[in-house]
Amino acid sequence: MRAVTQKHPMGCAIACTASLIGKTYRQTLNLFSHPKYASTRGYYCREICEALKKAKLNYTWKKIIPITKKKLSKYGVIVFVARSRKYPAGHFLLRTKNGWMNSWINYPIKPVTSGFQKKLPGKAQWILFPINL
């Protein structure tokens, strides 16, 4: 999985999905029912799972609790970190072999750059994972 830079202010879910399925950000944007949300409110877990289903991946989501927390180490999971001073709207990241793929690693600095980091930059709140995981 490669680092994908988000092209919209609220496009972290699209970038995570793009990295996971091996497509570009623009190609992946077309999998989401409401592309305009990338500039306005962002996406919810259900909408990401629907986009992944269009890419032939069967994902579900759960709130982070002790039993789901152990899934954080599995490659291919997408995590939403809670709203914080660092990420006022929250942020989605993708777990890869290289660490956490962060689609706006230099937030709030522009131009936006993506990259990998060893630790989550916040408190994990939601996790999206393959149904068979």
DSSP file (Angstrom, degrees, kcal/mol; ACC not computed):
  #  RESIDUE AA STRUCTURE BP1 BP2  ACC     N-H-->O    O-->H-N    N-H-->O    O-->H-N    TCO  KAPPA ALPHA  PHI   PSI    X-CA   Y-CA   Z-CA
    1    1 A M              0   0    0      0, 0.0     2,-0.2     0, 0.0    97,-0.1   0.000 360.0 360.0 360.0 135.1    0.0    0.0    0.0
    2    2 A R        -     0   0    0     17,-0.3     2,-0.3     1,-0.1    20,-0.1  -0.671 360.0 -93.4-105.2 160.9    1.3    3.4   -0.9
    3    3 A A        -     0   0    0     -2,-0.2     2,-0.5   111,-0.1   111,-0.1  -0.570  39.7-163.7 -72.4 131.3    0.8    6.8    0.7
    4    4 A V        -     0   0    0     -2,-0.3     2,-0.4   111,-0.1   111,-0.2  -0.981  10.8-139.6-120.1 126.9   -2.1    8.6   -0.9
    5    5 A T        -     0   0    0     -2,-0.5     2,-0.2   109,-0.1    99,-0.2  -0.685  20.9-120.1 -86.9 133.4   -2.5   12.4   -0.3
    6    6 A Q        -     0   0    0     97,-1.6   106,-0.1    -2,-0.4     6,-0.1  -0.508  17.2-162.4 -73.9 142.2   -6.0   13.7    0.2
    7    7 A K  S    S+     0   0    0     -2,-0.2    -1,-0.1     4,-0.2     5,-0.0   0.503  71.3  53.0-101.9  -8.8   -7.0   16.3   -2.4
    8    8 A H  S >  S-     0   0    0      1,-0.1     3,-1.7    30,-0.0    31,-0.1  -0.892  89.7-110.7-126.1 156.6  -10.0   17.8   -0.4
    9    9 A P  T 3  S+     0   0    0      0, 0.0    30,-0.2     0, 0.0     3,-0.2   0.818 120.4  30.1 -55.9 -32.9  -10.1   19.2    3.2
   10   10 A M  T 3  S+     0   0    0     28,-2.7     3,-0.4     1,-0.1    33,-0.2  -0.103  89.8 110.4-117.1  34.1  -12.3   16.2    4.4
   11   11 A G    <>  +     0   0    0     -3,-1.7     4,-2.2     1,-0.2    -4,-0.2   0.165  33.5 110.0 -98.6  17.8  -10.9   13.6    2.0
   12   12 A C  H  > S+     0   0    0      1,-0.2     4,-2.4     2,-0.2    -1,-0.2   0.865  78.7  53.9 -63.1 -35.3   -8.9   11.3    4.4
   13   13 A A  H  > S+     0   0    0     -3,-0.4     4,-2.2     2,-0.2    -1,-0.2   0.893 109.0  49.0 -64.8 -39.0  -11.4    8.5    4.0
   14   14 A I  H  > S+     0   0    0      2,-0.2     4,-2.8     1,-0.2    -2,-0.2   0.923 111.2  49.4 -66.0 -44.2  -11.0    8.6    0.2
   15   15 A A  H  X S+     0   0    0     -4,-2.2     4,-2.4     2,-0.2    -2,-0.2   0.906 111.6  48.6 -63.4 -42.0   -7.2    8.5    0.5
   16   16 A C  H  X S+     0   0    0     -4,-2.4     4,-2.2     2,-0.2    -1,-0.2   0.921 113.3  47.4 -62.8 -43.7   -7.3    5.6    2.9
   17   17 A T  H  X S+     0   0    0     -4,-2.2     4,-2.3     2,-0.2    -2,-0.2   0.915 111.0  51.8 -63.6 -43.5   -9.7    3.7    0.6
   18   18 A A  H  X>S+     0   0    0     -4,-2.8     5,-1.8     1,-0.2     4,-1.2   0.917 110.6  47.6 -60.2 -45.3   -7.5    4.5   -2.4
   19   19 A S  H  <5S+     0   0    0     -4,-2.4   -17,-0.3     1,-0.2     3,-0.3   0.915 112.0  50.6 -62.6 -42.7   -4.4    3.2   -0.7
   20   20 A L  H  <5S+     0   0    0     -4,-2.2    -2,-0.2     1,-0.2    -1,-0.2   0.888 117.5  37.3 -63.2 -41.3   -6.1    0.0    0.4
   21   21 A I  H  <5S-     0   0    0     -4,-2.3    -1,-0.2    -5,-0.1    -2,-0.2   0.487 109.1-117.7 -94.6  -2.7   -7.5   -0.8   -3.1
   22   22 A G  T  <5S+     0   0    0     -4,-1.2     2,-0.2    -3,-0.3    -3,-0.2   0.811  72.0 121.7  74.6  30.1   -4.4    0.4   -5.1
   23   23 A K      < -     0   0    0     -5,-1.8    -1,-0.2    -6,-0.2     2,-0.1  -0.669  65.7 -94.0-115.2 172.7   -6.2    3.1   -7.0
   24   24 A T     >  -     0   0    0     -2,-0.2     4,-2.2     1,-0.1     5,-0.2  -0.383  35.5-110.0 -79.7 165.5   -5.7    6.8   -7.3
   25   25 A Y  H  > S+     0   0    0      2,-0.2     4,-2.2     1,-0.2    -1,-0.1   0.933 119.4  49.7 -59.1 -47.1   -7.5    9.4   -5.2
   26   26 A R  H  > S+     0   0    0      1,-0.2     4,-0.9     2,-0.2    -1,-0.2   0.902 110.9  48.4 -62.6 -43.2   -9.5   10.6   -8.2
   27   27 A Q  H >4 S+     0   0    0      1,-0.2     3,-0.6     2,-0.2     4,-0.2   0.906 113.2  48.6 -62.3 -40.9  -10.5    7.0   -9.2
   28   28 A T  H >< S+     0   0    0     -4,-2.2     3,-2.1     1,-0.2     4,-0.5   0.835  97.6  67.9 -71.3 -33.4  -11.6    6.2   -5.7
   29   29 A L  H >< S+     0   0    0     -4,-2.2     3,-1.3     1,-0.3    -1,-0.2   0.849  93.2  61.8 -53.9 -34.4  -13.6    9.4   -5.3
   30   30 A N  T << S+     0   0    0     -4,-0.9    -1,-0.3    -3,-0.6    -2,-0.2   0.657  92.6  64.5 -68.9 -15.7  -16.0    7.9   -7.9
   31   31 A L  T <  S+     0   0    0     -3,-2.1     2,-0.4    -4,-0.2    -1,-0.3   0.658  87.0  85.7 -79.3 -15.8  -16.8    5.0   -5.6
   32   32 A F  S <  S-     0   0    0     -3,-1.3    16,-0.1    -4,-0.5    15,-0.0  -0.724  76.2-140.0 -91.7 134.5  -18.4    7.3   -3.0
   33   33 A S  S    S+     0   0    0     -2,-0.4    -1,-0.1     1,-0.3    -4,-0.0   0.790  97.1  36.1 -63.4 -30.2  -22.0    8.2   -3.5
   34   34 A H    >   +     0   0    0      1,-0.1     3,-2.0    -5,-0.0     4,-0.3  -0.715  63.9 175.8-127.0  80.9  -21.6   11.8   -2.5
   35   35 A P  G >  S+     0   0    0      0, 0.0     3,-1.7     0, 0.0     4,-0.2   0.790  76.5  69.3 -55.9 -28.9  -18.2   13.1   -3.8
   36   36 A K  G >> S+     0   0    0      1,-0.3     3,-1.9     2,-0.2     4,-0.7   0.747  81.4  74.9 -64.4 -21.9  -19.0   16.6   -2.6
   37   37 A Y  G <4>S+     0   0    0     -3,-2.0     5,-3.0     1,-0.3    -1,-0.3   0.729  79.7  73.1 -62.9 -20.1  -18.7   15.4    1.0
   38   38 A A  G <45S+     0   0    0     -3,-1.7   -28,-2.7    -4,-0.3    -1,-0.3   0.742 105.8  36.7 -65.0 -22.0  -14.9   15.4    0.5
   39   39 A S  T <45S+     0   0    0     -3,-1.9    -1,-0.2    -4,-0.2    -2,-0.2   0.545 129.4  28.0-103.3 -11.2  -15.1   19.2    0.7
   40   40 A T  T  <5S-     0   0    0     -4,-0.7    -3,-0.2    -3,-0.2    -2,-0.1   0.737 129.2  -6.8-116.3 -80.5  -17.8   19.6    3.3
   41   41 A R  T   5S-     0   0    0      1,-0.3    -3,-0.1    -5,-0.0     2,-0.1   0.574  81.4-135.7-105.1  -9.7  -18.5   17.1    6.1
   42   42 A G      < -     0   0    0     -5,-3.0     2,-0.3    -6,-0.1    -1,-0.3  -0.446  35.9 -60.8  82.2-164.0  -16.3   14.1    5.2
   43   43 A Y        -     0   0    0    -33,-0.2     2,-0.2    -2,-0.1   -30,-0.0  -0.875  34.4-135.8-126.9 154.0  -17.5   10.5    5.4
   44   44 A Y     >  -     0   0    0     -2,-0.3     4,-1.8     1,-0.1     3,-0.5  -0.631  36.8-101.6-101.3 164.0  -18.9    8.1    8.0
   45   45 A C  H  > S+     0   0    0      1,-0.2     4,-2.5    -2,-0.2     5,-0.2   0.877 120.7  55.8 -53.4 -43.4  -17.9    4.5    8.4
   46   46 A R  H  > S+     0   0    0      1,-0.2     4,-2.1     2,-0.2    -1,-0.2   0.906 106.9  49.9 -57.6 -43.2  -21.0    3.2    6.6
   47   47 A E  H  > S+     0   0    0     -3,-0.5     4,-1.8     2,-0.2    -1,-0.2   0.851 110.4  49.8 -67.5 -34.7  -20.2    5.3    3.5
   48   48 A I  H  X S+     0   0    0     -4,-1.8     4,-2.7     2,-0.2    -1,-0.2   0.926 110.0  50.4 -68.2 -44.3  -16.6    4.0    3.4
   49   49 A C  H  X S+     0   0    0     -4,-2.5     4,-2.0     1,-0.2    10,-0.3   0.873 109.2  52.4 -61.0 -37.1  -17.8    0.4    3.7
   50   50 A E  H  X S+     0   0    0     -4,-2.1     4,-1.5    -5,-0.2    -1,-0.2   0.905 110.5  47.3 -64.9 -41.1  -20.2    1.0    0.8
   51   51 A A  H  X S+     0   0    0     -4,-1.8     4,-0.9     1,-0.2    -2,-0.2   0.908 111.4  50.9 -66.0 -41.5  -17.3    2.3   -1.3
   52   52 A L  H  <>S+     0   0    0     -4,-2.7     5,-2.7     1,-0.2     3,-0.4   0.863 105.7  56.3 -63.7 -35.5  -15.1   -0.6   -0.4
   53   53 A K  H ><5S+     0   0    0     -4,-2.0     3,-1.8     1,-0.2    -1,-0.2   0.884 102.3  55.0 -63.8 -37.9  -18.0   -3.0   -1.4
   54   54 A K  H 3<5S+     0   0    0     -4,-1.5    -1,-0.2     1,-0.3    -2,-0.2   0.777 106.1  53.0 -63.8 -25.3  -18.0   -1.4   -4.8
   55   55 A A  T 3<5S-     0   0    0     -4,-0.9    -1,-0.3    -3,-0.4    -2,-0.2   0.223 126.9-104.8 -93.0  13.2  -14.3   -2.3   -5.0
   56   56 A K  T < 5S+     0   0    0     -3,-1.8     2,-0.4     1,-0.2    -3,-0.2   0.750  81.9 126.6  71.8  26.9  -15.2   -5.9   -4.1
   57   57 A L      < -     0   0    0     -5,-2.7     2,-0.9    -8,-0.1    -1,-0.2  -0.969  52.0-145.8-115.6 131.3  -14.0   -5.7   -0.4
   58   58 A N        +     0   0    0     -2,-0.4    73,-2.7    -3,-0.1    74,-0.3  -0.804  32.9 163.8-101.6  97.6  -16.4   -6.7    2.3
   59   59 A Y  E     -A  130   0A   0     -2,-0.9     2,-0.3   -10,-0.3    -6,-0.1  -0.751  16.9-174.4-113.1 157.3  -15.7   -4.5    5.4
   60   60 A T  E     -A  129   0A   0     69,-2.5    69,-2.2    -2,-0.3     2,-0.3  -0.820  15.4-134.0-135.6 178.1  -17.7   -3.6    8.5
   61   61 A W  E     +A  128   0A   0     -2,-0.3     2,-0.3    67,-0.2    67,-0.2  -0.970  17.3 179.2-140.1 154.8  -17.0   -1.2   11.4
   62   62 A K  E     -A  127   0A   0     65,-2.1    65,-2.5    -2,-0.3     2,-0.2  -0.982  35.9-100.3-148.0 155.2  -17.2   -1.2   15.2
   63   63 A K  E     -A  126   0A   0     -2,-0.3     2,-0.6    63,-0.2    63,-0.3  -0.506  51.9 -99.3 -69.5 146.1  -16.5    1.2   18.0
   64   64 A I        +     0   0    0     61,-2.6    -1,-0.1    -2,-0.2    62,-0.0  -0.611  61.5 149.2 -73.6 117.7  -13.1    0.7   19.6
   65   65 A I    >>  -     0   0    0     -2,-0.6     4,-2.2    -3,-0.0     3,-0.8  -0.843  65.0 -83.3-135.3 171.9  -13.6   -1.4   22.8
   66   66 A P  H 3> S+     0   0    0      0, 0.0     4,-0.7     0, 0.0    -2,-0.0   0.850 128.1  49.9 -50.5 -39.3  -11.1   -3.8   24.4
   67   67 A I  H 34 S+     0   0    0      1,-0.2     3,-0.2     2,-0.2     4,-0.1   0.836 117.0  39.4 -72.0 -31.3  -12.2   -6.7   22.1
   68   68 A T  H X4 S+     0   0    0     -3,-0.8     3,-1.6    -5,-0.2     4,-0.3   0.678  98.6  78.5 -89.0 -17.6  -11.9   -4.7   18.8
   69   69 A K  H >< S+     0   0    0     -4,-2.2     3,-1.7     1,-0.3     4,-0.2   0.821  83.3  64.1 -60.7 -31.8   -8.7   -2.9   20.0
   70   70 A K  G >< S+     0   0    0     -4,-0.7     3,-0.9     1,-0.3    -1,-0.3   0.714  90.1  67.4 -67.5 -17.6   -6.6   -6.0   19.2
   71   71 A K  G X  S+     0   0    0     -3,-1.6     3,-1.9     1,-0.2    -1,-0.3   0.624  76.6  87.1 -74.0 -12.5   -7.5   -5.5   15.5
   72   72 A L  G <  S+     0   0    0     -3,-1.7    -1,-0.2    -4,-0.3    -2,-0.1   0.752  83.8  55.6 -60.2 -24.1   -5.5   -2.3   15.4
   73   73 A S  G <  S+     0   0    0     -3,-0.9     2,-0.3    -4,-0.2    -1,-0.3   0.529  85.2 104.0 -86.9  -4.8   -2.3   -4.2   14.6
   74   74 A K  S X  S-     0   0    0     -3,-1.9     3,-1.3    -4,-0.1    21,-0.2  -0.612  76.2-117.7 -83.7 132.5   -3.8   -5.9   11.5
   75   75 A Y  T 3  S+     0   0    0     -2,-0.3    21,-0.2     1,-0.2     3,-0.1  -0.426  96.2  32.7 -66.0 139.2   -2.8   -4.6    8.0
   76   76 A G  T 3  S+     0   0    0     19,-3.1     2,-0.3     1,-0.4    -1,-0.2   0.405  83.1 128.7  96.3  -1.5   -5.7   -3.2    6.0
   77   77 A V    <   -     0   0    0     -3,-1.3    18,-2.9    18,-0.2     2,-0.5  -0.635  47.7-146.3 -85.2 148.4   -7.8   -1.8    8.9
   78   78 A I  E     -CB  94 128A   0     50,-2.1    50,-3.2    -2,-0.3     2,-0.4  -0.949  15.9-163.6-112.3 133.1   -8.9    1.8    8.7
   79   79 A V  E     -CB  93 127A   0     14,-2.9    14,-2.3    -2,-0.5     2,-0.6  -0.938  13.5-147.8-121.9 139.1   -9.2    3.7   12.0
   80   80 A F  E     -CB  92 126A   0     46,-2.5    45,-3.2    -2,-0.4    46,-1.5  -0.926  16.6-151.2-101.2 121.8  -10.9    6.9   12.8
   81   81 A V  E     -CB  91 124A   0     10,-3.2    10,-1.5    -2,-0.6    43,-0.2  -0.771  27.7-104.2 -92.4 141.0   -9.1    8.9   15.5
   82   82 A A        -     0   0    0     41,-2.8     8,-0.3    -2,-0.4     5,-0.2  -0.073  45.1 -80.5 -61.5 157.6  -11.4   11.1   17.6
   83   83 A R        +     0   0    0      6,-0.2     2,-0.3     5,-0.1    -1,-0.2  -0.294  65.7 153.5 -56.3 141.4  -11.6   14.9   17.3
   84   84 A S        -     0   0    0      3,-1.9     6,-0.2    -3,-0.1    38,-0.0  -0.904  61.2 -85.2-157.1-180.0   -8.7   16.6   19.0
   85   85 A R  S    S+     0   0    0     -2,-0.3    -1,-0.1     1,-0.2    -2,-0.0   0.903 129.3  47.9 -63.4 -40.1   -6.6   19.8   18.9
   86   86 A K  S    S+     0   0    0      1,-0.3    -1,-0.2    35,-0.1    -3,-0.1   0.920 129.0  21.9 -67.0 -44.2   -4.4   18.1   16.2
   87   87 A Y    >   -     0   0    0     -5,-0.2    -3,-1.9     1,-0.1     3,-1.9  -0.798  69.8-175.8-126.6  88.1   -7.4   16.9   14.1
   88   88 A P  T 3  S+     0   0    0      0, 0.0    -1,-0.1     0, 0.0    -5,-0.1   0.732  89.0  37.2 -59.4 -25.0  -10.5   19.1   14.9
   89   89 A A  T 3  S-     0   0    0      1,-0.4    -6,-0.2    -7,-0.1     2,-0.1   0.346 118.4-111.4-103.6   4.8  -12.8   17.0   12.7
   90   90 A G    <   -     0   0    0     -3,-1.9    -1,-0.4    -8,-0.3     2,-0.3  -0.279  34.1-121.2  82.0 179.3  -11.1   13.7   13.5
   91   91 A H  E     -C   81   0A   0    -10,-1.5   -10,-3.2    -3,-0.1     2,-0.4  -0.966   3.9-133.8-163.1 140.0   -9.1   11.7   10.9
   92   92 A F  E     -C   80   0A   0     -2,-0.3    11,-0.5   -12,-0.2     2,-0.3  -0.810  25.4-179.1 -97.0 140.2   -9.0    8.4    9.2
   93   93 A L  E     -C   79   0A   0    -14,-2.3   -14,-2.9    -2,-0.4     2,-0.4  -0.957  19.3-134.6-135.2 154.5   -5.7    6.4    8.8
   94   94 A L  E     -CD  78 101A   0      7,-1.7     7,-3.6    -2,-0.3     2,-0.5  -0.929  15.8-131.4-114.3 131.6   -4.9    3.1    7.2
   95   95 A R  E     + D   0 100A   0    -18,-2.9   -19,-3.1    -2,-0.4     2,-0.2  -0.707  39.1 162.2 -82.5 125.1   -2.7    0.4    8.9
   96   96 A T  E >   - D   0  99A   0      3,-2.5     3,-1.3    -2,-0.5   -94,-0.0  -0.762  56.4 -95.5-131.5 176.5    0.0   -0.9    6.5
   97   97 A K  T 3  S+     0   0    0      1,-0.2     3,-0.1    -2,-0.2    -2,-0.0   0.747 125.9  54.3 -65.4 -23.0    3.2   -2.8    6.7
   98   98 A N  T 3  S-     0   0    0      1,-0.3     2,-0.3   -97,-0.1    -1,-0.2   0.400 123.0 -99.4 -90.5   2.1    5.0    0.6    6.8
   99   99 A G  E <  S-D   96   0A   0     -3,-1.3    -3,-2.5    17,-0.1     2,-0.6  -0.832  74.9 -11.7 113.7-155.9    2.9    1.9    9.7
  100  100 A W  E     -DE  95 117A   0     17,-3.3    17,-1.8    -2,-0.3     2,-0.6  -0.732  63.3-137.6 -86.3 121.4   -0.1    4.1    9.7
  101  101 A M  E     -DE  94 116A   0     -7,-3.6    -7,-1.7    -2,-0.6     2,-0.6  -0.705  21.5-167.0 -79.5 119.3   -0.7    5.8    6.3
  102  102 A N  E >   - E   0 115A   0     13,-3.0    13,-1.9    -2,-0.6     3,-0.7  -0.946  14.1-160.4-113.8 116.8   -1.6    9.4    7.0
  103  103 A S  T 3  S+     0   0    0     -2,-0.6   -97,-1.6   -11,-0.5    -1,-0.1   0.575  93.4  28.4 -76.8  -9.5   -3.1   11.2    4.1
  104  104 A W  T >  S+     0   0    0    -99,-0.2     3,-1.5    11,-0.1    -1,-0.3  -0.503  71.0 160.8-145.7  70.7   -2.3   14.7    5.6
  105  105 A I  T <  S+     0   0    0      8,-1.7     9,-0.2    -3,-0.7    -2,-0.1   0.729  75.2  50.2 -69.7 -23.2    0.7   14.0    7.8
  106  106 A N  T >  S-     0   0    0      7,-0.8     3,-2.4     3,-0.2    -1,-0.3   0.099  94.0-166.3-102.0  22.2    1.7   17.7    7.9
  107  107 A Y  T <   +     0   0    0     -3,-1.5     3,-0.1     1,-0.3    -3,-0.0  -0.218  65.4  16.1 -51.7 136.0   -1.8   19.0    9.0
  108  108 A P  T 3  S+     0   0    0      0, 0.0    -1,-0.3     0, 0.0     2,-0.1  -0.905 104.9  97.2 -97.0  16.9   -2.6   21.9    8.9
  109  109 A I    <   -     0   0    0     -3,-2.4     4,-0.2    -5,-0.1    -3,-0.2  -0.387  69.6-113.8 -71.4 141.8    0.3   22.9    6.7
  110  110 A K  S    S+     0   0    0      2,-0.1     2,-0.2    -2,-0.1     3,-0.0  -0.944  92.3  57.6-119.5 145.7   -0.3   23.2    2.9
  111  111 A P  S    S-     0   0    0      0, 0.0     2,-0.2     0, 0.0    -2,-0.1   0.432  94.7-125.7 -69.2 150.4    0.6   21.9    0.5
  112  112 A V        -     0   0    0     -2,-0.2     2,-0.3  -106,-0.1    -2,-0.1  -0.445  30.6-172.5 -68.9 135.5   -0.8   18.7    1.9
  113  113 A T        -     0   0    0     -4,-0.2    -8,-1.7    -2,-0.2    -7,-0.8  -0.953   8.9-149.9-128.1 153.7    1.6   15.8    2.1
  114  114 A S        +     0   0    0     -2,-0.3     2,-0.3   -10,-0.2   -11,-0.2  -0.742  27.9 136.3-115.2 165.9    1.1   12.1    3.0
  115  115 A G  E     -E  102   0A   0    -13,-1.9   -13,-3.0    -2,-0.3     2,-0.4  -0.971  45.9 -77.1 179.5-168.2    3.3    9.6    4.6
  116  116 A F  E     -E  101   0A   0     -2,-0.3     2,-0.3   -15,-0.2   -15,-0.2  -0.897  33.4-174.8-118.9 146.4    3.7    6.8    7.2
  117  117 A Q  E     -E  100   0A   0    -17,-1.8   -17,-3.3    -2,-0.4    -2,-0.0  -0.979  27.8-133.6-139.3 152.9    4.0    7.1   10.9
  118  118 A K  S    S+     0   0    0     -2,-0.3     2,-0.3   -19,-0.2    -1,-0.1   0.862  87.6  43.1 -75.0 -36.7    4.6    4.5   13.6
  119  119 A K  S    S-     0   0    0    -19,-0.1   -19,-0.1   -20,-0.1    -1,-0.0  -0.808  88.5-104.9-114.0 151.0    1.9    5.6   16.1
  120  120 A L        -     0   0    0     -2,-0.3     2,-0.3     1,-0.1     4,-0.1  -0.508  29.4-133.3 -65.3 138.4   -1.7    6.8   15.7
  121  121 A P  S    S-     0   0    0      0, 0.0     2,-0.3     0, 0.0    -1,-0.1  -0.067  78.7  -1.0 -87.5  36.9   -1.8   10.6   16.1
  122  122 A G  S    S-     0   0    0     -2,-0.3     2,-0.6   -36,-0.1    -2,-0.1  -0.981 100.7 -44.1 168.6-173.3   -4.8   10.4   18.4
  123  123 A K        -     0   0    0     -2,-0.3   -41,-2.8   -41,-0.2     2,-0.2  -0.718  54.7-124.6 -87.4 121.1   -7.3    8.2   20.2
  124  124 A A  E     + B   0  81A   0     -2,-0.6   -43,-0.2   -43,-0.2     3,-0.1  -0.465  38.3 165.1 -64.8 128.0   -8.8    5.4   18.1
  125  125 A Q  E     +     0   0A   0    -45,-3.2   -61,-2.6     1,-0.4     2,-0.3   0.737  61.1  20.7-113.5 -41.0  -12.6    5.7   18.1
  126  126 A W  E     -AB  63  80A   0    -46,-1.5   -46,-2.5   -63,-0.3    -1,-0.4  -0.956  61.7-159.6-132.6 149.4  -13.8    3.6   15.2
  127  127 A I  E     -AB  62  79A   0    -65,-2.5   -65,-2.1    -2,-0.3     2,-0.4  -0.998   3.1-159.9-132.8 135.2  -12.3    0.7   13.3
  128  128 A L  E     +AB  61  78A   0    -50,-3.2   -50,-2.1    -2,-0.4   -67,-0.2  -0.947  26.3 161.1-110.5 133.4  -13.2   -0.6    9.8
  129  129 A F  E     -A   60   0A   0    -69,-2.2   -69,-2.5    -2,-0.4   -52,-0.1  -0.976  45.5 -81.3-150.8 157.7  -12.0   -4.1    9.0
  130  130 A P  E >   -A   59   0A   0      0, 0.0     3,-2.0     0, 0.0   -71,-0.3  -0.346  41.4-123.3 -61.1 143.3  -12.7   -7.1    6.7
  131  131 A I  T 3  S+     0   0    0    -73,-2.7   -72,-0.1     1,-0.3   -70,-0.0   0.812 110.9  54.4 -59.7 -31.3  -15.7   -9.1    7.8
  132  132 A N  T 3         0   0    0    -74,-0.3    -1,-0.3     1,-0.2   -73,-0.1   0.421 360.0 360.0 -84.3   3.6  -13.5  -12.3    7.9
  133  133 A L    <         0   0    0     -3,-2.0    -1,-0.2   -59,-0.0    -2,-0.1   0.450 360.0 360.0 -84.1 360.0  -10.9  -10.7   10.2
